[in-house]
Amino acid sequence: MFLCSGLLTFYQQKLKGAPMPTGTINLSEEQLAKLIDAYKTIKEFLASALSPNELYCEEFLAGLRESDDDIRNKKMNEVRSLDDFVT
């Protein structure tokens, strides 16, 4: 489990601030089905091997806890436009 956690930390640090590459990938239906199966396999493995706290960085978890507290304490403002959300 330490190895997986260490690898996740490495990739999180490596990708932080790195630009996302763009491009087009064409897949056949068979390739897409295999890709989805691979995703499901990895998802099931990670769910069984790691807790959610090991998958996310502390900053994200702190924000999640803060949002949860806001919902519980009804500290919410209705957002009607993007301007409401940003300010």
PyMOL commands that set and color helices and strands:
alter all, ss='L'
color gray80, all
select helices_A, chain A and resi 2-15+29-49+52-55+58-72+82-86
alter helices_A, ss='H'
color red, helices_A
deselect
rebuild
show_as cartoon
